Each structure stands twice: as structure tokens, then as C-alpha cells.
Amino acid sequence: MQSQSSDGVTKSHPAHIHIGRCGALGEVARTLADVTTPANTQREGATTAHNVKLSLTHVDMPLQTLIEGGIAIVVHQSADEGEVAIACGDIGGYVVVDPAGHTELFFGLQEENGSGHTGVVRLGIGDDPGQTEVSVMVIEPGGMR
């Protein structure tokens, strides 16, 4: 699967929180911001560094609800191919409290449908404990050494 359109423009990927687990997904519980190249940025550093697409969304669900809810994060091919998952991760893993007292959970996104896309999700409690900050980071296929 290609992550660029025929005119060379990089596609964004819709992302959702789904009820259920990868391989047995249910309905969409929350829509997340599209996973895309960050706007108003300039590429810097090594030209051999591999690009990562990002999404950042605040959802009105406590972190513990997400952890206990039998929920997955799914990244889709495109708005036109929303039924095609390219990466999926069941919410779960080690909960970490950083030195500043912020609670976070990190877990991986596995490749779906031979897309070559993988990634990492960070869930964190922000200023409002009733909200969770959802950061989705997707590694585009190709070019990894």
C-alpha cells in the first residue's frame, strides 16, 4: 500500500478509538485527529532519518476507562478507504508516572493488511483527569534500516 497519492502528496490517515480488540473491532468510540505530517514544520537533521506521521487529540475519557474498556486504536488507509486498517493496537501495557507526576501509557501499533505501517501510541493524563491526551505516531513503510 502506498502512502502517497499519484501526485506525490503525502496522505493523511484517519484514526479512531474502537470498541473491541484488533482483529475483532466493534464500533467507533471516538474519532481522533488524522495521522499526518505535522503542519508548518521544516525537516531538519540527517536526510537518512525516517519520517513519522503524528496525531494529537484530547478525548473526554479518563485514562483508566480507556485501559479497562476493551478498546483499540486503529489507523486507516485514507478517508476514501476508511474500512482498510493499516495499523492497530490494543490499549494496554505498563503505566508510567514520570518525575513530574504525569501518568502515561505507551503501547505499539502492529501492521495490518500488509501495509508496512507500524507505530506507537502514548496515552497521558493532562491537566484534567477526566481527559486523556492521545498521541499516535505512525512509521511509514520503506526506508528503515
Order of alpha helices (4+ residues) and beta strands (2+ residues): beta-beta-beta-alpha-beta-beta-beta-beta-beta-beta
